[in-house]
Amino acid sequence: MRKLKLGQYIREEGPDLHNYKTGTPTAGGVVFIIVALIFGINKMQFPLVLSLLLFGGIGFLDDISSILKKQALGLRAYQKFFLQIIFSILIISYSNSYTIFGTNVSKITYYIFWTFVITGASNAVNLTDGLDGLAGWVWITSILPLSISTKDFSTFFLISSVLAFLLFNTRPASLFMGDTGSLALGAFLSTYAMIHSVETQLIFSSSIFIVETLSVILQVISFKLFKKRIFKMSPIHHHFELLGWKEEKIVGVFSAINLIVSLSIIGW
């Protein structure tokens, strides 16, 4: 991939500290998605398989588009958003439950709620994927306690392949998961919560993903309304980076916090 120059283009508005990452091979999510499907396709429920294939597909199109355009932005936001909504609806159609937070709801409400959650979760992991290993380790600390809580270990194959991938994704990363990996992992996490009806636990197991997303929303609102920035840069991991924290420290602290909050769901 390096010889063919199939590498990541770093966003110009990102921290200058990341310039050295330009050219690092991306779309590495293909690796752990394929491995997980080869060994675990007979173990995972069909909606989980769909989440990896469909949202991994969106991410792959985005990564390839970025490489071909030779810039950080691949697919346009509305194109990704449209595909995310359509694919979320398709995944939800394989669910037999119409219960949210323990309450029976209409089919329409159920579809709207989980379309929002699946789309939001995939984008949240994508936003978190800004430092070497951050999105992967936070995802591990999200899905592992959730799997223990639900006593469903069909996630083992994906968890194992992501852990193997992280050997090459820890700073300095020799391979990025790209949108291929981040969108797929976010969709998988939320789909897993949907089929097990553990939406409350999902909130606790995704604390860092939620904080990362909220930091972007708050930053945009603050700047639009008051022309002031709450953070030095958003998502919030860049704020700490500009405060002088090393990437390894941010990844370690964020993952530890997410794990501590996630572990609270075990036994629910």
For each residue, the residues with C-beta under 8 A, 3 or more apart:
1: 4 6 7 25
2: 5 6 7 23 25
3:
4: 1
5: 2 23
6: 1 2 25 26 27 67
7: 1 2 22 23 24 25 26 67
8: 21 22 23 24 25 26 66 72 176 178
9: 22 66 67 70 71 72
10: 14 18 19 21 22 72
11: 14 72 73
12: 72
13:
14: 10 11 18 130 238
15: 18 233 238 241 242
16: 19
17: 241
18: 10 14 15 21
19: 10 16 22
20: 172
21: 8 10 18 24 172 173 176
22: 7 8 9 10 19
23: 2 5 7 8
24: 7 8 21 173 174 175 176
25: 1 2 6 7 8 28 174 175 176
26: 6 7 8 63 66 67 175 176 177 178 180
27: 6 30 59 60 63 64 176 177 178 179 180 181
28: 25 31 32 165 168 169 175 176 177 178 180 181
29: 32 33 56 59 60 177 178 179 180 181 182 184 185
30: 27 33 34 56 60 180 181
31: 28 34 35 161 165 175
32: 28 29 35 36 158 161 162 164 165 177 181
33: 29 30 36 37 52 53 56 161 180 181 184
34: 30 31 37 38
35: 31 32 38 39 157 161 164
36: 32 33 39 40 52 157 158 160 161 162
37: 33 34 40 41 49 52 53
38: 34 35 41
39: 35 36 157
40: 36 37 43 44 154 156 157 158
41: 37 38 44 49
42:
43: 40 154 156 157
44: 40 41 48 49 154 155 157 158
45: 48 49 154 195
46: 49 50 94
47: 50 51 91 94 95 191 194 195
48: 44 45 51 52 154 188 191 192 195
49: 37 41 44 45 46 52 53
50: 46 47 53 54 87 90 91 94 191
51: 47 48 54 55 91 118 184 187 188 190 191
52: 33 36 37 48 49 55 56 158 184 187 188
53: 33 37 49 50 56 57
54: 50 51 57 58 87 90 91 187
55: 51 52 58 59 84 87 122 183 184 186 187 188
56: 29 30 33 52 53 59 60 180 181 183 184
57: 53 54 60 61
58: 54 55 61 62 75 80 83 84 87 179 183
59: 27 29 55 56 62 63 126 178 179 180 181 182 183 184
60: 27 29 30 56 57 63 64 178 179 180
61: 57 58 64 65 74 75
62: 58 59 65 66 74 75 80 178 179 180 183
63: 26 27 59 60 66 67 74 178 179 180
64: 27 60 61 67 68 74
65: 61 62 68 69 74 75
66: 8 9 26 62 63 69 71 72 73 74
67: 6 7 9 26 63 64 70 74
68: 64 65
69: 65 66 73 74
70: 9 67
71: 9 66
72: 8 9 10 11 12 66
73: 11 66 69 76
74: 61 62 63 64 65 66 67 69 179
75: 58 61 62 65 79 80
76: 73 79 80
77: 80 81
78: 81 82
79: 75 76 82 83
80: 58 62 75 76 77 83 84
81: 77 78 84 85 119
82: 78 79 85 86
83: 58 79 80 86 87
84: 55 58 80 81 87 88 118 119 122 123 183
85: 81 82 88 89 115 119
86: 82 83 89 90
87: 50 54 55 58 83 84 90 91 187
88: 84 85 91 92 114 115 118 119 187
89: 85 86 92 93 111 115
90: 50 54 86 87 93
91: 47 50 51 54 87 88 94 95 118 187 191 194
92: 88 89 95 110 111 114 115 118 194
93: 89 90
94: 46 47 50 91
95: 47 91 92 98 110 114 194 195
96:
97: 110 195 197
98: 95 104 105 106 107 110
99: 102 103 104 105 197
100: 103 105 109 110 113 199
101: 199 200
102: 99
103: 99 100
104: 98 99
105: 98 99 100 109 110 113
106: 98 109 110
107: 98 110 111
108: 111 112
109: 100 105 106 112 113
110: 92 95 97 98 100 105 106 107 113 114
111: 89 92 107 108 114 115
112: 108 109 115 116
113: 100 105 109 110 116 117
114: 88 92 95 110 111 117 118 190 194
115: 85 88 89 92 111 112 118 119
116: 112 113 119 120
117: 113 114 120 121 190 193 194 199 202
118: 51 84 88 91 92 114 115 121 122 186 187 190 191 194
119: 81 84 85 88 115 116 122 123
120: 116 117 123 124 190 213
121: 117 118 124 125 186 187 189 190 202 206 209
122: 55 84 118 119 125 126 182 183 184 186 187 190
123: 84 119 120 126 127 183 186 213
124: 120 121 127 128 186 206 209 210 212 213
125: 121 122 128 129 135 138 139 182 183 185 186 189 209
126: 59 122 123 129 135 179 182 183 186
127: 123 124 130 209 212 213 216 235
128: 124 125 134 135 138 182 208 209 212 235 237
129: 125 126 134 135 176 177 181 182
130: 14 127 134 135 235 237 238
131: 134 171 237 241 247 250 251
132: 169 170 171 172 173 247 251
133: 136 137 166 169 170 171 173 247 251
134: 128 129 130 131 137 138 237 247 250 251 254 255
135: 125 126 128 129 130 138 139 177 181 182 185
136: 133 139 140 162 165 166 169 177 181 185
137: 133 134 140 141 166 251 254 255
138: 125 128 134 135 141 142 208 209 254 255 258
139: 125 135 136 142 143 162 185 189
140: 136 137 143 144 159 162 163 166 255
141: 137 138 144 145 255 256 258 259 262
142: 138 139 145 146 189 205 206 208 209 258 262
143: 139 140 146 147 155 158 159 188 189 192 205
144: 140 141 147 148 155 159 262
145: 141 142 148 149 205 259 262 263 265 266
146: 142 143 149 150 189 192 193 198 201 202 205 262 265
147: 143 144 150 151 152 153 155 156 159 192
148: 144 145 151 266
149: 145 146 198 201 265 266 267 268
150: 146 147 192 196 198
151: 147 148
152: 147 155 192 196
153: 147 156
154: 40 43 44 45 48 157
155: 44 143 144 147 152 158 159 192
156: 40 43 147 153 159 160
157: 35 36 39 40 43 44 154 160 161
158: 32 36 40 44 52 143 155 161 162 188
159: 140 143 144 147 155 156 162 163
160: 36 156 157 163 164
161: 31 32 33 35 36 157 158 164 165
162: 32 36 136 139 140 158 159 165 166 185
163: 140 159 160 166 167
164: 32 35 160 161 167
165: 28 31 32 136 161 162 168 169 175 177 181
166: 133 136 137 140 162 163 169 170
167: 163 164 170
168: 28 165 173 174 175
169: 28 132 133 136 165 166 173 174 175 176 177
170: 132 133 166 167 173
171: 131 132 133 247 248 251
172: 20 21 132
173: 21 24 132 133 168 169 170 176
174: 24 25 168 169
175: 24 25 26 28 31 165 168 169
176: 8 21 24 25 26 27 28 129 169 173
177: 26 27 28 29 32 129 135 136 165 169 180 181 182 185
178: 8 26 27 28 29 59 60 62 63 181 182
179: 27 29 58 59 60 62 63 74 126 182 183
180: 26 27 28 29 30 33 56 59 60 62 63 177 183 184
181: 27 28 29 30 32 33 56 59 129 135 136 165 177 178 184 185
182: 29 59 122 125 126 128 129 135 177 178 179 185 186
183: 55 56 58 59 62 84 122 123 125 126 179 180 186 187
184: 29 33 51 52 55 56 59 122 180 181 187 188
185: 29 125 135 136 139 162 177 181 182 188 189
186: 55 118 121 122 123 124 125 126 182 183 189 190 209
187: 51 52 54 55 87 88 91 118 121 122 183 184 190 191
188: 48 51 52 55 143 158 184 185 191 192
189: 121 125 139 142 143 146 185 186 192 193 202 205 206
190: 51 114 117 118 120 121 122 186 187 193 194 202
191: 47 48 50 51 91 118 187 188 194 195
192: 48 143 146 147 150 152 155 188 189 195 196
193: 117 146 189 190 196 197 198 199 201 202
194: 47 91 92 95 114 117 118 190 191 197 199
195: 45 47 48 95 97 191 192
196: 150 152 192 193
197: 97 99 193 194
198: 146 149 150 193 201 202 265 268
199: 100 101 117 193 194 202 203
200: 101 203 204 268
201: 146 149 193 198 204 205 265 268
202: 117 121 146 189 190 193 198 199 205 206
203: 199 200 206 207 210
204: 200 201 207 261 262 264 265
205: 142 143 145 146 189 201 202 258 261 262 265
206: 121 124 142 189 202 203 209 210 258
207: 203 204 210 211 257 258 261 262
208: 128 138 142 211 212 254 255 257 258
209: 121 124 125 127 128 138 142 186 206 212 213 258
210: 124 203 206 207 213 214
211: 207 208 214 215 236
212: 124 127 128 208 209 215 216 235 236 237
213: 120 123 124 127 209 210 216 217 235
214: 210 211 217 218
215: 211 212 218 219 230 231 234 235 236 239
216: 127 212 213 219 220 234 235
217: 213 214 220 221
218: 214 215 221 222 230 234
219: 215 216 222 223 229 230 231 234
220: 216 217 223 224 234
221: 217 218 224 225
222: 218 219 225 226 228 229 230
223: 219 220 226 227 228 229
224: 220 221
225: 221 222
226: 222 223
227: 223
228: 222 223
229: 219 222 223 232
230: 215 218 219 222
231: 215 219 234 236 238 239
232: 229 238 239 242 243
233: 15 238 239 241 242
234: 215 216 218 219 220 231 238 239
235: 127 128 130 212 213 215 216 238
236: 211 212 215 231 239 240
237: 128 130 131 134 212 240 241 250 254
238: 14 15 130 231 232 233 234 235 241 242
239: 215 231 232 233 234 236 242 243
240: 236 237 243 245 250
241: 15 17 131 233 237 238 245 247 250
242: 15 232 233 238 239
243: 232 239 240
244:
245: 240 241 249 250 253
246: 249 250
247: 131 132 133 134 171 241 250 251
248: 171 251 252
249: 245 246 252 253
250: 131 134 237 240 241 245 246 247 253 254
251: 131 132 133 134 137 171 247 248 254 255
252: 248 249 255 256
253: 245 249 250 256 257
254: 134 137 138 208 237 250 251 257 258
255: 134 137 138 140 141 208 251 252 258 259
256: 141 252 253 259 260
257: 207 208 253 254 260 261
258: 138 141 142 205 206 207 208 209 254 255 261 262
259: 141 145 255 256 262 263
260: 256 257 263 264
261: 204 205 207 257 258 264
262: 141 142 144 145 146 204 205 207 258 259 265
263: 145 259 260 266
264: 204 260 261
265: 145 146 149 198 201 204 205 262 268
266: 145 148 149 263
267: 149
268: 149 198 200 201 265
